[in-house]
Amino acid sequence: MDQHPPVALDPAGGDIHGETTRLRASGPAARVTLPGGVPAWSITGYDLLARLLTDPRVSTDARQHWPIMINGELPDDWPLHVWVSVRNMFTAQGDDHRRLRSLVASAFTPRRVGALRPMVERITSGLLDGLETEALDQPVDLRRRFAYPLPLEVICHLFGVPEGSRAELRRVVEAVFDTSSPQSEAAAGQLYGMLAGLVAAKRAEPDADDLTSALIAARDTDDGSLDDAELVGTLLLMLGGGHETTANLLDHAVTGLLGEPGQLDLVRSGAASWQDVIEEALRWQAPVANLPLRYAIEDIDVDEARTIGKGDAILASYAGACRDPERYGATVHTFDVTRSTTQHLAFGHGAHFCLGAPLARLEAEIALPALFDRFPDLTLAVPARDLTPLPSFISNGHRSLPVVLGPSATSR
């Protein structure tokens, strides 16, 4: 029997890495309680998490395999309800997952993502031009002015979200990810309403160039390949997850380069590449720290002391697995662009590997060198240790990223 009592996770995510370190004292799987007192297993071990993410005994469908939900024991106002009740490829299993994924997968092939490069470059350049209008010797919030609006503009362009709706979309998505707030479930309702409105507008005036119109066309075909709930759920996944996570990647890449002495010099000297920066940032600070939920279809033995029981919920701790010292060694907490072990689980693993990973990498590959080329003297306005984390145990980023831009390359 596991002698370690369950650990109540901090809904505000105040010290995600300290928390995962404490959980690891119980081994690669630890019993935890989620907000609302809901029990689960947190998987912080890299090897175990990789195995469970591909284990056929583990499901992503709460409606079929989570007794708490099946038996009606989950309150409607549970703050994580949207994460398990939404209907899209994230919560679908087997044939349903393949069907839903196939509807948007063609938009994220290497060729289609590569074709987005000019658009990403144009948005990046425009945001950098906007930063040049700031007082270059005074702090500016780089998350608000650059790291967040870049992926937001890209994903909204892809799905045809009107410019006038984008600020509200950002506000509501941030509220959904705020797992410290009792209003997060209400925000999820607002998000559903916004997306239903987008569907209605696109159904009235479809646009051949955006993915929302393409999904509506799939919904309205005779084969019934997509119902209304799946349509809105797919938009929620793609629009919500499609920019929050990339914003966190850019946020932490900048923080790592400016907060760890010598890292930016290694890139500028050619000793490390921007791809090295991106992969190490993903490992060092997984943009999604904890992802709810998966469910054991049958008993799964972890070791002699622990068995994940049939029907138990499983929380994928990407933050924990990406800092597993058994895989990455004693320097696991250090941002190191020369790290030899670069493989990570920040984008997931197996059939549910993040569909948008190539786009996120492309955006970072364009945005980071452009930022540091434009502002070569960029510095943090406060020590990295004083940056305030987002109020979430899911989304891993900062509330703000204050920097001093310094003279721009174009003004010299």
MIKOLTI-516192 format. One record per residue (C-alpha): residue in one letter; z, y, x; residue number from 1. Coordinates in Angstrom, 3 decimals. Layout:
// residues N
+------+----------+----------+----------+-----+
! code !        w !        v !        u ! pos !
+------+----------+----------+----------+-----+
!    a !        Z !        Y !        X ! NUM !
...
+------+----------+----------+----------+-----+
// end
This chain:
// residues 412
+------+----------+----------+----------+-----+
! code !        w !        v !        u ! pos !
+------+----------+----------+----------+-----+
!    m !    0.000 !    0.000 !    0.000 !   1 !
!    d !   -0.715 !    3.567 !    1.088 !   2 !
!    q !    2.681 !    5.130 !    1.795 !   3 !
!    h !    1.387 !    8.710 !    1.946 !   4 !
!    p !    2.002 !   10.719 !   -1.257 !   5 !
!    p !   -0.938 !   12.610 !   -2.794 !   6 !
!    v !   -1.586 !   16.078 !   -1.394 !   7 !
!    a !   -2.208 !   18.907 !   -3.859 !   8 !
!    l !   -5.304 !   20.688 !   -2.611 !   9 !
!    d !   -5.179 !   24.474 !   -2.425 !  10 !
!    p !   -7.609 !   25.707 !   -5.116 !  11 !
!    a !   -8.074 !   28.934 !   -3.160 !  12 !
!    g !   -9.183 !   27.155 !   -0.001 !  13 !
!    g !   -6.935 !   29.363 !    2.113 !  14 !
!    d !   -6.940 !   27.010 !    5.113 !  15 !
!    i !   -9.603 !   24.381 !    4.543 !  16 !
!    h !   -9.634 !   23.025 !    8.094 !  17 !
!    g !   -5.867 !   22.989 !    8.424 !  18 !
!    e !   -5.708 !   21.092 !    5.145 !  19 !
!    t !   -8.296 !   18.499 !    6.209 !  20 !
!    t !   -6.454 !   18.015 !    9.502 !  21 !
!    r !   -3.261 !   17.236 !    7.583 !  22 !
!    l !   -5.130 !   14.884 !    5.261 !  23 !
!    r !   -6.561 !   13.037 !    8.250 !  24 !
!    a !   -3.027 !   11.965 !    9.151 !  25 !
!    s !   -3.408 !    9.482 !    6.270 !  26 !
!    g !   -6.631 !    8.131 !    7.736 !  27 !
!    p !  -10.248 !    8.781 !    6.740 !  28 !
!    a !   -9.364 !    8.583 !    3.022 !  29 !
!    a !   -6.376 !   10.372 !    1.532 !  30 !
!    r !   -5.048 !   10.625 !   -2.005 !  31 !
!    v !   -5.138 !   14.173 !   -3.345 !  32 !
!    t !   -4.708 !   16.051 !   -6.598 !  33 !
!    l !   -7.370 !   18.506 !   -7.680 !  34 !
!    p !   -6.719 !   21.644 !   -9.762 !  35 !
!    g !   -5.158 !   20.622 !  -13.043 !  36 !
!    g !   -3.394 !   17.668 !  -11.427 !  37 !
!    v !   -6.480 !   15.427 !  -11.527 !  38 !
!    p !   -6.207 !   12.584 !   -8.952 !  39 !
!    a !   -8.912 !   11.825 !   -6.420 !  40 !
!    w !   -9.549 !   10.499 !   -2.932 !  41 !
!    s !  -10.559 !   12.989 !   -0.258 !  42 !
!    i !  -12.857 !   11.445 !    2.350 !  43 !
!    t !  -12.541 !   13.274 !    5.676 !  44 !
!    g !  -13.785 !   10.527 !    8.024 !  45 !
!    y !  -17.413 !   10.899 !    9.082 !  46 !
!    d !  -18.270 !    7.192 !    9.169 !  47 !
!    l !  -16.503 !    6.404 !    5.908 !  48 !
!    l !  -18.075 !    9.326 !    4.073 !  49 !
!    a !  -21.566 !    8.422 !    5.330 !  50 !
!    r !  -21.000 !    4.860 !    4.121 !  51 !
!    l !  -19.698 !    5.871 !    0.696 !  52 !
!    l !  -22.552 !    8.322 !    0.141 !  53 !
!    t !  -24.960 !    5.390 !    0.300 !  54 !
!    d !  -22.727 !    2.684 !   -1.197 !  55 !
!    p !  -24.142 !    1.247 !   -4.459 !  56 !
!    r !  -20.541 !    0.815 !   -5.629 !  57 !
!    v !  -20.204 !    4.621 !   -5.769 !  58 !
!    s !  -21.644 !    6.583 !   -8.695 !  59 !
!    t !  -22.347 !   10.268 !   -9.311 !  60 !
!    d !  -22.302 !    9.903 !  -13.118 !  61 !
!    a !  -18.927 !   10.763 !  -14.650 !  62 !
!    r !  -20.116 !    9.872 !  -18.156 !  63 !
!    q !  -20.618 !    6.268 !  -17.121 !  64 !
!    h !  -18.015 !    5.670 !  -14.439 !  65 !
!    w !  -15.042 !    8.053 !  -14.654 !  66 !
!    p !  -12.453 !    6.777 !  -17.146 !  67 !
!    i !  -10.672 !   10.141 !  -17.306 !  68 !
!    m !  -13.811 !   11.699 !  -18.726 !  69 !
!    i !  -14.964 !    8.721 !  -20.758 !  70 !
!    n !  -11.588 !    8.503 !  -22.517 !  71 !
!    g !  -11.483 !   12.224 !  -23.299 !  72 !
!    e !   -8.528 !   12.889 !  -20.985 !  73 !
!    l !  -10.252 !   15.760 !  -19.165 !  74 !
!    p !   -9.422 !   19.141 !  -20.752 !  75 !
!    d !  -12.411 !   21.230 !  -21.784 !  76 !
!    d !  -11.018 !   24.151 !  -19.787 !  77 !
!    w !  -10.550 !   22.159 !  -16.581 !  78 !
!    p !  -11.727 !   24.569 !  -13.842 !  79 !
!    l !  -14.078 !   21.995 !  -12.295 !  80 !
!    h !  -15.531 !   20.787 !  -15.584 !  81 !
!    v !  -18.997 !   22.195 !  -14.937 !  82 !
!    w !  -19.211 !   20.294 !  -11.647 !  83 !
!    v !  -18.920 !   16.914 !  -13.381 !  84 !
!    s !  -20.370 !   17.573 !  -16.839 !  85 !
!    v !  -23.586 !   19.365 !  -15.898 !  86 !
!    r !  -26.703 !   17.239 !  -16.325 !  87 !
!    n !  -29.027 !   17.408 !  -13.348 !  88 !
!    m !  -30.003 !   15.366 !  -10.316 !  89 !
!    f !  -26.588 !   16.040 !   -8.740 !  90 !
!    t !  -24.722 !   14.122 !  -11.474 !  91 !
!    a !  -27.456 !   11.615 !  -12.327 !  92 !
!    q !  -27.635 !    8.062 !  -11.087 !  93 !
!    g !  -30.461 !    5.636 !  -10.312 !  94 !
!    d !  -33.663 !    6.114 !  -12.296 !  95 !
!    d !  -32.399 !    9.313 !  -13.925 !  96 !
!    h !  -31.690 !   10.796 !  -10.516 !  97 !
!    r !  -35.144 !    9.890 !   -9.227 !  98 !
!    r !  -36.785 !   11.306 !  -12.364 !  99 !
!    l !  -34.954 !   14.640 !  -12.177 ! 100 !
!    r !  -35.349 !   14.990 !   -8.427 ! 101 !
!    s !  -39.081 !   14.352 !   -8.626 ! 102 !
!    l !  -39.548 !   17.333 !  -10.953 ! 103 !
!    v !  -38.637 !   19.822 !   -8.227 ! 104 !
!    a !  -39.104 !   17.816 !   -5.030 ! 105 !
!    s !  -42.750 !   18.841 !   -4.637 ! 106 !
!    a !  -41.667 !   22.475 !   -4.222 ! 107 !
!    f !  -39.554 !   21.600 !   -1.186 ! 108 !
!    t !  -41.946 !   19.512 !    0.909 ! 109 !
!    p !  -42.352 !   20.675 !    4.530 ! 110 !
!    r !  -45.776 !   22.105 !    3.695 ! 111 !
!    r !  -44.583 !   24.037 !    0.634 ! 112 !
!    v !  -41.492 !   25.321 !    2.421 ! 113 !
!    g !  -43.572 !   26.365 !    5.432 ! 114 !
!    a !  -45.819 !   28.376 !    3.126 ! 115 !
!    l !  -42.753 !   30.439 !    2.153 ! 116 !
!    r !  -42.339 !   31.788 !    5.690 ! 117 !
!    p !  -44.216 !   35.082 !    5.098 ! 118 !
!    m !  -42.111 !   35.811 !    2.014 ! 119 !
!    v !  -38.853 !   35.067 !    3.848 ! 120 !
!    e !  -39.968 !   37.236 !    6.777 ! 121 !
!    r !  -40.827 !   40.094 !    4.415 ! 122 !
!    i !  -37.463 !   39.928 !    2.631 ! 123 !
!    t !  -35.632 !   39.702 !    5.956 ! 124 !
!    s !  -37.456 !   42.718 !    7.354 ! 125 !
!    g !  -36.727 !   44.757 !    4.233 ! 126 !
!    l !  -33.013 !   43.979 !    4.395 ! 127 !
!    l !  -32.879 !   44.896 !    8.079 ! 128 !
!    d !  -34.677 !   48.154 !    7.321 ! 129 !
!    g !  -31.989 !   48.855 !    4.739 ! 130 !
!    l !  -29.252 !   48.207 !    7.288 ! 131 !
!    e !  -30.806 !   50.792 !    9.599 ! 132 !
!    t !  -30.008 !   53.463 !    7.027 ! 133 !
!    e !  -26.281 !   52.792 !    7.552 ! 134 !
!    a !  -24.097 !   54.592 !   10.085 ! 135 !
!    l !  -24.701 !   52.229 !   12.978 ! 136 !
!    d !  -21.301 !   52.908 !   14.581 ! 137 !
!    q !  -19.279 !   52.208 !   11.412 ! 138 !
!    p !  -18.375 !   48.839 !    9.833 ! 139 !
!    v !  -20.838 !   47.398 !    7.337 ! 140 !
!    d !  -20.422 !   44.225 !    5.281 ! 141 !
!    l !  -23.140 !   41.948 !    6.632 ! 142 !
!    r !  -22.480 !   39.298 !    3.991 ! 143 !
!    r !  -23.039 !   41.740 !    1.140 ! 144 !
!    r !  -25.983 !   43.506 !    2.759 ! 145 !
!    f !  -27.804 !   40.632 !    4.481 ! 146 !
!    a !  -26.420 !   37.078 !    4.441 ! 147 !
!    y !  -26.131 !   36.894 !    0.641 ! 148 !
!    p !  -29.119 !   38.898 !   -0.676 ! 149 !
!    l !  -31.633 !   37.090 !    1.557 ! 150 !
!    p !  -31.275 !   33.592 !    0.038 ! 151 !
!    l !  -30.641 !   35.090 !   -3.397 ! 152 !
!    e !  -33.960 !   36.944 !   -3.312 ! 153 !
!    v !  -35.805 !   33.878 !   -2.043 ! 154 !
!    i !  -34.515 !   31.463 !   -4.675 ! 155 !
!    c !  -34.880 !   34.016 !   -7.483 ! 156 !
!    h !  -38.485 !   34.600 !   -6.452 ! 157 !
!    l !  -39.163 !   30.867 !   -6.522 ! 158 !
!    f !  -37.712 !   30.452 !  -10.005 ! 159 !
!    g !  -38.980 !   33.730 !  -11.439 ! 160 !
!    v !  -35.620 !   35.396 !  -12.079 ! 161 !
!    p !  -36.294 !   39.055 !  -12.978 ! 162 !
!    e !  -35.051 !   41.589 !  -10.448 ! 163 !
!    g !  -32.856 !   43.236 !  -13.051 ! 164 !
!    s !  -30.938 !   39.977 !  -13.602 ! 165 !
!    r !  -30.255 !   39.089 !   -9.986 ! 166 !
!    a !  -27.091 !   41.121 !   -9.433 ! 167 !
!    e !  -25.525 !   39.582 !  -12.544 ! 168 !
!    l !  -26.593 !   36.113 !  -11.437 ! 169 !
!    r !  -24.855 !   36.690 !   -8.117 ! 170 !
!    r !  -21.665 !   37.888 !   -9.818 ! 171 !
!    v !  -21.493 !   34.915 !  -12.182 ! 172 !
!    v !  -22.295 !   32.302 !   -9.514 ! 173 !
!    e !  -19.568 !   33.717 !   -7.261 ! 174 !
!    a !  -17.139 !   33.448 !  -10.181 ! 175 !
!    v !  -18.092 !   29.801 !  -10.786 ! 176 !
!    f !  -17.392 !   28.981 !   -7.132 ! 177 !
!    d !  -14.024 !   30.817 !   -7.281 ! 178 !
!    t !  -11.865 !   27.731 !   -7.791 ! 179 !
!    s !   -8.712 !   29.839 !   -7.493 ! 180 !
!    s !   -9.459 !   31.661 !  -10.744 ! 181 !
!    p !   -8.633 !   30.422 !  -14.259 ! 182 !
!    q !  -11.832 !   32.189 !  -15.336 ! 183 !
!    s !  -14.200 !   29.947 !  -13.386 ! 184 !
!    e !  -14.944 !   27.745 !  -16.406 ! 185 !
!    a !  -15.622 !   30.818 !  -18.538 ! 186 !
!    a !  -17.996 !   31.999 !  -15.827 ! 187 !
!    a !  -19.787 !   28.657 !  -16.045 ! 188 !
!    g !  -20.349 !   29.336 !  -19.742 ! 189 !
!    q !  -21.811 !   32.729 !  -18.880 ! 190 !
!    l !  -24.094 !   31.112 !  -16.340 ! 191 !
!    y !  -25.330 !   28.598 !  -18.898 ! 192 !
!    g !  -26.051 !   31.495 !  -21.250 ! 193 !
!    m !  -27.980 !   33.408 !  -18.594 ! 194 !
!    l !  -30.090 !   30.393 !  -17.730 ! 195 !
!    a !  -30.775 !   29.593 !  -21.377 ! 196 !
!    g !  -31.999 !   33.189 !  -21.709 ! 197 !
!    l !  -34.249 !   32.732 !  -18.679 ! 198 !
!    v !  -35.723 !   29.588 !  -20.240 ! 199 !
!    a !  -36.375 !   31.410 !  -23.524 ! 200 !
!    a !  -38.098 !   34.279 !  -21.714 ! 201 !
!    k !  -40.257 !   31.966 !  -19.614 ! 202 !
!    r !  -41.152 !   29.849 !  -22.607 ! 203 !
!    a !  -42.370 !   33.004 !  -24.374 ! 204 !
!    e !  -44.227 !   34.274 !  -21.296 ! 205 !
!    p !  -44.760 !   31.473 !  -18.764 ! 206 !
!    d !  -45.744 !   32.246 !  -15.191 ! 207 !
!    a !  -47.839 !   29.690 !  -13.348 ! 208 !
!    d !  -46.282 !   30.726 !  -10.047 ! 209 !
!    d !  -42.585 !   30.041 !  -10.706 ! 210 !
!    l !  -40.612 !   26.817 !  -10.891 ! 211 !
!    t !  -38.805 !   27.679 !  -14.111 ! 212 !
!    s !  -42.108 !   27.762 !  -15.960 ! 213 !
!    a !  -43.081 !   24.479 !  -14.315 ! 214 !
!    l !  -39.838 !   22.854 !  -15.463 ! 215 !
!    i !  -40.368 !   24.148 !  -18.987 ! 216 !
!    a !  -43.855 !   22.656 !  -18.967 ! 217 !
!    a !  -42.338 !   19.325 !  -17.949 ! 218 !
!    r !  -39.767 !   19.663 !  -20.749 ! 219 !
!    d !  -42.419 !   20.414 !  -23.346 ! 220 !
!    t !  -44.818 !   17.625 !  -22.498 ! 221 !
!    d !  -45.087 !   14.648 !  -24.803 ! 222 !
!    d !  -43.527 !   12.234 !  -22.332 ! 223 !
!    g !  -40.101 !   13.851 !  -22.719 ! 224 !
!    s !  -39.418 !   13.817 !  -18.981 ! 225 !
!    l !  -36.776 !   16.555 !  -19.266 ! 226 !
!    d !  -34.475 !   17.497 !  -22.131 ! 227 !
!    d !  -32.956 !   20.939 !  -22.716 ! 228 !
!    a !  -29.591 !   20.116 !  -21.140 ! 229 !
!    e !  -31.256 !   18.708 !  -18.042 ! 230 !
!    l !  -33.559 !   21.715 !  -17.821 ! 231 !
!    v !  -30.712 !   24.231 !  -17.813 ! 232 !
!    g !  -28.594 !   21.961 !  -15.586 ! 233 !
!    t !  -31.398 !   21.750 !  -13.039 ! 234 !
!    l !  -31.723 !   25.533 !  -13.000 ! 235 !
!    l !  -27.947 !   25.825 !  -12.541 ! 236 !
!    l !  -28.064 !   23.516 !   -9.537 ! 237 !
!    m !  -31.081 !   25.115 !   -7.891 ! 238 !
!    l !  -30.218 !   28.755 !   -8.555 ! 239 !
!    g !  -26.480 !   28.398 !   -7.976 ! 240 !
!    g !  -26.469 !   26.087 !   -4.997 ! 241 !
!    g !  -29.735 !   27.468 !   -3.660 ! 242 !
!    h !  -28.315 !   30.719 !   -2.373 ! 243 !
!    e !  -24.500 !   30.474 !   -2.108 ! 244 !
!    t !  -24.703 !   27.734 !    0.520 ! 245 !
!    t !  -27.343 !   29.469 !    2.657 ! 246 !
!    a !  -25.336 !   32.683 !    2.542 ! 247 !
!    n !  -22.397 !   30.735 !    3.972 ! 248 !
!    l !  -24.613 !   29.267 !    6.695 ! 249 !
!    l !  -25.785 !   32.724 !    7.806 ! 250 !
!    d !  -22.249 !   34.107 !    7.517 ! 251 !
!    h !  -20.750 !   31.449 !    9.781 ! 252 !
!    a !  -23.635 !   31.390 !   12.254 ! 253 !
!    v !  -23.121 !   35.101 !   12.879 ! 254 !
!    t !  -19.345 !   34.626 !   13.051 ! 255 !
!    g !  -19.674 !   31.792 !   15.562 ! 256 !
!    l !  -22.090 !   33.655 !   17.797 ! 257 !
!    l !  -20.000 !   36.823 !   17.842 ! 258 !
!    g !  -16.571 !   35.202 !   17.770 ! 259 !
!    e !  -16.979 !   32.623 !   20.536 ! 260 !
!    p !  -17.561 !   34.277 !   23.930 ! 261 !
!    g !  -20.783 !   33.312 !   25.658 ! 262 !
!    q !  -22.502 !   31.558 !   22.755 ! 263 !
!    l !  -25.012 !   34.325 !   22.067 ! 264 !
!    d !  -25.738 !   34.599 !   25.809 ! 265 !
!    l !  -26.678 !   30.906 !   25.860 ! 266 !
!    v !  -29.252 !   31.527 !   23.138 ! 267 !
!    r !  -30.643 !   34.649 !   24.767 ! 268 !
!    s !  -30.955 !   32.899 !   28.113 ! 269 !
!    g !  -32.820 !   29.960 !   26.583 ! 270 !
!    a !  -30.032 !   27.480 !   27.376 ! 271 !
!    a !  -29.729 !   26.868 !   23.620 ! 272 !
!    s !  -32.142 !   27.388 !   20.725 ! 273 !
!    w !  -31.757 !   28.964 !   17.324 ! 274 !
!    q !  -32.067 !   25.458 !   15.903 ! 275 !
!    d !  -29.008 !   24.544 !   17.982 ! 276 !
!    v !  -27.172 !   27.519 !   16.468 ! 277 !
!    i !  -28.083 !   26.484 !   12.930 ! 278 !
!    e !  -27.053 !   22.839 !   13.301 ! 279 !
!    e !  -23.799 !   23.703 !   15.048 ! 280 !
!    a !  -22.959 !   26.307 !   12.399 ! 281 !
!    l !  -23.550 !   23.687 !    9.704 ! 282 !
!    r !  -21.271 !   21.242 !   11.508 ! 283 !
!    w !  -18.595 !   23.765 !   12.462 ! 284 !
!    q !  -18.356 !   25.309 !    9.002 ! 285 !
!    a !  -19.988 !   23.129 !    6.351 ! 286 !
!    p !  -21.223 !   25.606 !    3.698 ! 287 !
!    v !  -19.824 !   23.303 !    0.999 ! 288 !
!    a !  -16.366 !   22.281 !    2.125 ! 289 !
!    n !  -15.583 !   19.802 !   -0.662 ! 290 !
!    l !  -18.037 !   18.508 !   -3.243 ! 291 !
!    p !  -16.781 !   17.134 !   -6.588 ! 292 !
!    l !  -17.147 !   14.277 !   -7.483 ! 293 !
!    r !  -18.224 !   10.646 !   -7.132 ! 294 !
!    y !  -16.673 !    7.568 !   -8.735 ! 295 !
!    a !  -15.937 !    4.021 !   -7.633 ! 296 !
!    i !  -17.776 !    1.499 !   -9.806 ! 297 !
!    e !  -15.552 !   -1.260 !   -8.426 ! 298 !
!    d !  -12.664 !   -1.581 !   -5.978 ! 299 !
!    i !  -13.626 !   -0.446 !   -2.466 ! 300 !
!    d !  -11.399 !   -1.413 !    0.457 ! 301 !
!    v !  -10.996 !    1.368 !    3.012 ! 302 !
!    d !   -8.654 !   -0.571 !    5.278 ! 303 !
!    e !   -5.634 !   -2.873 !    4.966 ! 304 !
!    a !   -3.500 !   -0.084 !    3.518 ! 305 !
!    r !   -5.917 !    1.667 !    1.175 ! 306 !
!    t !   -8.226 !    0.619 !   -1.645 ! 307 !
!    i !  -10.214 !    3.091 !   -3.694 ! 308 !
!    g !   -9.768 !    1.597 !   -7.142 ! 309 !
!    k !  -12.445 !    1.093 !   -9.753 ! 310 !
!    g !  -12.833 !    4.342 !  -11.694 ! 311 !
!    d !  -11.163 !    6.497 !   -9.026 ! 312 !
!    a !  -12.717 !    9.878 !   -8.286 ! 313 !
!    i !  -13.981 !   10.580 !   -4.765 ! 314 !
!    l !  -14.135 !   14.057 !   -3.219 ! 315 !
!    a !  -16.653 !   14.379 !   -0.383 ! 316 !
!    s !  -14.933 !   16.488 !    2.282 ! 317 !
!    y !  -17.918 !   17.716 !    4.246 ! 318 !
!    a !  -15.673 !   20.161 !    6.079 ! 319 !
!    g !  -13.434 !   17.282 !    7.171 ! 320 !
!    a !  -16.205 !   14.865 !    8.110 ! 321 !
!    c !  -18.050 !   17.528 !   10.108 ! 322 !
!    r !  -14.906 !   18.071 !   12.172 ! 323 !
!    d !  -13.932 !   14.442 !   12.586 ! 324 !
!    p !  -12.597 !   14.164 !   16.160 ! 325 !
!    e !  -13.543 !   10.500 !   16.299 ! 326 !
!    r !  -17.162 !   11.602 !   16.170 ! 327 !
!    y !  -17.150 !   15.016 !   17.833 ! 328 !
!    g !  -14.282 !   14.772 !   20.317 ! 329 !
!    a !  -11.433 !   17.066 !   21.243 ! 330 !
!    t !  -13.491 !   20.278 !   20.916 ! 331 !
!    v !  -14.211 !   19.606 !   17.253 ! 332 !
!    h !  -12.897 !   23.019 !   16.127 ! 333 !
!    t !  -14.961 !   24.969 !   18.674 ! 334 !
!    f !  -18.351 !   26.503 !   17.904 ! 335 !
!    d !  -20.504 !   25.153 !   20.736 ! 336 !
!    v !  -24.300 !   25.507 !   20.612 ! 337 !
!    t !  -24.651 !   23.074 !   23.528 ! 338 !
!    r !  -22.849 !   20.238 !   21.732 ! 339 !
!    s !  -24.514 !   16.908 !   22.461 ! 340 !
!    t !  -23.638 !   15.268 !   19.122 ! 341 !
!    t !  -25.554 !   17.383 !   16.624 ! 342 !
!    q !  -25.904 !   15.097 !   13.596 ! 343 !
!    h !  -23.739 !   16.140 !   10.646 ! 344 !
!    l !  -23.231 !   15.612 !    6.927 ! 345 !
!    a !  -23.264 !   19.245 !    5.795 ! 346 !
!    f !  -26.313 !   18.636 !    3.594 ! 347 !
!    g !  -25.048 !   15.286 !    2.341 ! 348 !
!    h !  -26.522 !   11.871 !    3.050 ! 349 !
!    g !  -28.615 !    9.253 !    1.331 ! 350 !
!    a !  -30.470 !    9.598 !   -1.970 ! 351 !
!    h !  -28.612 !   12.806 !   -2.853 ! 352 !
!    f !  -29.353 !   14.566 !    0.445 ! 353 !
!    c !  -29.778 !   18.273 !   -0.305 ! 354 !
!    l !  -33.303 !   18.936 !   -1.517 ! 355 !
!    g !  -33.114 !   22.561 !   -0.355 ! 356 !
!    a !  -32.097 !   21.780 !    3.242 ! 357 !
!    p !  -35.556 !   22.591 !    4.709 ! 358 !
!    l !  -35.578 !   25.958 !    2.935 ! 359 !
!    a !  -32.048 !   26.805 !    4.095 ! 360 !
!    r !  -33.001 !   25.970 !    7.671 ! 361 !
!    l !  -36.179 !   28.050 !    7.411 ! 362 !
!    e !  -34.271 !   31.072 !    6.124 ! 363 !
!    a !  -31.721 !   30.806 !    8.950 ! 364 !
!    e !  -34.450 !   30.214 !   11.530 ! 365 !
!    i !  -36.096 !   33.490 !   10.480 ! 366 !
!    a !  -33.039 !   35.594 !    9.639 ! 367 !
!    l !  -30.807 !   34.998 !   12.666 ! 368 !
!    p !  -33.200 !   35.907 !   15.506 ! 369 !
!    a !  -34.548 !   38.830 !   13.467 ! 370 !
!    l !  -31.005 !   40.174 !   12.967 ! 371 !
!    f !  -30.033 !   39.939 !   16.628 ! 372 !
!    d !  -33.394 !   41.273 !   17.797 ! 373 !
!    r !  -33.052 !   44.308 !   15.526 ! 374 !
!    f !  -29.388 !   44.903 !   16.404 ! 375 !
!    p !  -28.871 !   43.527 !   19.923 ! 376 !
!    d !  -25.406 !   45.109 !   20.248 ! 377 !
!    l !  -24.091 !   43.669 !   16.982 ! 378 !
!    t !  -20.325 !   43.016 !   17.071 ! 379 !
!    l !  -17.636 !   41.917 !   14.652 ! 380 !
!    a !  -15.631 !   44.854 !   13.312 ! 381 !
!    v !  -12.481 !   42.698 !   13.154 ! 382 !
!    p !  -11.421 !   39.587 !   15.086 ! 383 !
!    a !  -12.930 !   36.410 !   13.618 ! 384 !
!    r !   -9.445 !   35.075 !   12.871 ! 385 !
!    d !   -8.843 !   38.037 !   10.534 ! 386 !
!    l !  -11.827 !   37.333 !    8.291 ! 387 !
!    t !  -10.729 !   36.372 !    4.776 ! 388 !
!    p !  -12.111 !   33.120 !    3.335 ! 389 !
!    l !  -13.699 !   32.925 !   -0.073 ! 390 !
!    p !  -11.225 !   31.970 !   -2.830 ! 391 !
!    s !  -12.675 !   28.490 !   -3.144 ! 392 !
!    f !  -12.108 !   24.994 !   -1.833 ! 393 !
!    i !  -15.791 !   24.257 !   -2.542 ! 394 !
!    s !  -17.738 !   27.221 !   -1.162 ! 395 !
!    n !  -16.912 !   27.831 !    2.499 ! 396 !
!    g !  -17.630 !   31.402 !    3.529 ! 397 !
!    h !  -15.982 !   34.802 !    3.864 ! 398 !
!    r !  -15.233 !   37.428 !    1.250 ! 399 !
!    s !  -16.873 !   39.919 !    3.566 ! 400 !
!    l !  -18.285 !   39.968 !    7.081 ! 401 !
!    p !  -17.602 !   43.424 !    8.562 ! 402 !
!    v !  -19.709 !   44.185 !   11.631 ! 403 !
!    v !  -20.699 !   47.180 !   13.699 ! 404 !
!    l !  -24.462 !   47.161 !   14.013 ! 405 !
!    g !  -24.864 !   49.340 !   17.096 ! 406 !
!    p !  -28.171 !   51.017 !   17.996 ! 407 !
!    s !  -31.183 !   49.269 !   16.548 ! 408 !
!    a !  -34.015 !   48.087 !   18.749 ! 409 !
!    t !  -36.425 !   50.372 !   16.877 ! 410 !
!    s !  -34.282 !   53.465 !   17.557 ! 411 !
!    r !  -34.076 !   52.993 !   21.311 ! 412 !
+------+----------+----------+----------+-----+
// end
